[in-house]
Amino acid sequence: MKTMINDKYEHSALTGKIIKAAMEVHNHLGNGFQEVIYQRALSIELNMQGLAHEREKEMDLSYKGFPIGKRRVDFFVEEKIMLEIKAVKELEVVHLAQAINYLEAYGMQIGLLINFGSTSLQFKRVMKPRPKNQGSSPNQKQS
């Protein structure tokens, strides 16, 4: 089995543990359920794996210091990783953009986007984009 840990990425060991927990859920349940079912099962599995997490944490969103609403993030794991889950046939660019926006909005550096809806578990590591004056982000395609 291919390792999910790459020491060049911050918190790689932790993201590897989260992906392992998600694989366990996907192997047990398969695909075809609503997102909330996977969310509940993953919370149980994260507890079984000893990973501290908060589920559906509501956070304030602001624009230039003014409150503009709230958003619930699926999970915060070990206060280091934002985890957004989906239960769709295939991950799309809009899902990745959403995860990156959440990182920006909540001041997080690293996140995971995990999809339980496909026949095989899909996951992507997302990182906060670098400021535009420092070159392109690893999450952006270059033309």
N, C-alpha and C positions, 0 to 999 in steps of 0.2 A: 504494500500500500504506500502511496506517495505521502511523504511527510507534509504537513501543513505549517511547519515551523520554519521560518527563515529569519535568522538572527539579524539581518540587515534592516528589518522592520521593527519599529518600536512595538512592544507588547505582543510580539509574534507568538510567544508561548501561550498567552492568554487567549488570543484569537483562535489559536489551534484547539484549545480546550472547548471553546464555545462552538466551533464548527463540529467537533467530535460529538458534543451533546446534541446538536441539531441533526447530525447523521443518525444518531441513535433513535431520535424521535421519528425521522423519516423512514428509517428501516422498520420501525415498529408499526407506524400508521400508514405508510405509503402516501400517495398523493390523492387529492380529490375532496379534502375537507375544507371548511371555511378557515380563514386565517385565525380566528379566535380559538379554534380547537388546537391548532399548532402552538399558539401562544401559551395556552394553558399547559399543554404537554411539555413544552420547552421549559417553562418555569419549574415544573416538577423535576425535570431532568437536570436543570442547572442546580437545584437544591441537592439532588442526589450526588452531583459531582462536586459539591462543596463550593460552588461559585456564588458569591454574594451578588444580588441583583435587585433592581427595582423594576416592576412591571407597570406599564402605562403611566409613567411619571409625567404629570402635567407641568409644563414649563411656560413661562411668559415669553412672548415675542415682542420685540420693540423695533421701532424705526427711528433712528437718530435720537434715541433716548425716550421716545414716546411709546407707551404701551399700545399695541395694535391687535392683541389677541393672545390666544393660548394654543398650545399644541401638545398632544400626548405622544411621547416617544414610546415605542414598543418596549424596549428594555434599556437600562443602563447596567452594565456588568462591571463589578469591582470598581465602580466610580471612574473607570478609565475608557470603556468601550461603549459607544452607542450602537444599539442593535435594532435594525429595522427589518421586519419580516414581511413576506408576501406569500400568497397562495394563488399564484397565477400560472398559466400554461408556460409562459416564457418571460424572463426579465426583459424589460425594455429600457431604452435610454432615459425615459422620464423617471423610472424608478431610481436609477443611479443619480440623476440630478436631484431628486427629492432627498435622498440620503446625504448628498453633499451639502444641500441647503440646510439640513438639520444640523450638520456639523458646524457650519458657519453660525447659524442662529443660536446655538447653545454653547459655542466656544469650545467644542470638543475637537480633538486632533485626529482621532481614529474611530472608524465605525465599520460595521459589517452589514451587508445587505444579503439576506438569506431568503431563498424561495423554496417553499415546500410543495408548490403546485405542479412541478414538472415530475416526470417519471424518475429522474435522478435529482438529488438535492443540488441546487445551484447556490453559489455564494461568491460574493465579491467583497474584497477589502477596500474601503474608501478612506481617503485621507483628506484633511483640510487642504484646499488648494493654496499654493503659494501666491503672494500678492503679484499682480500682473507685471510689476516692474522687475520681478526676479525670475522671469522666464515662465514658460508654460507649465501647467500643473501636470503631474503624472496621470491625472484623471481626464485630461483633455487631449483630444486628437490634434495633431499638428497638421496644417495644410501643406 
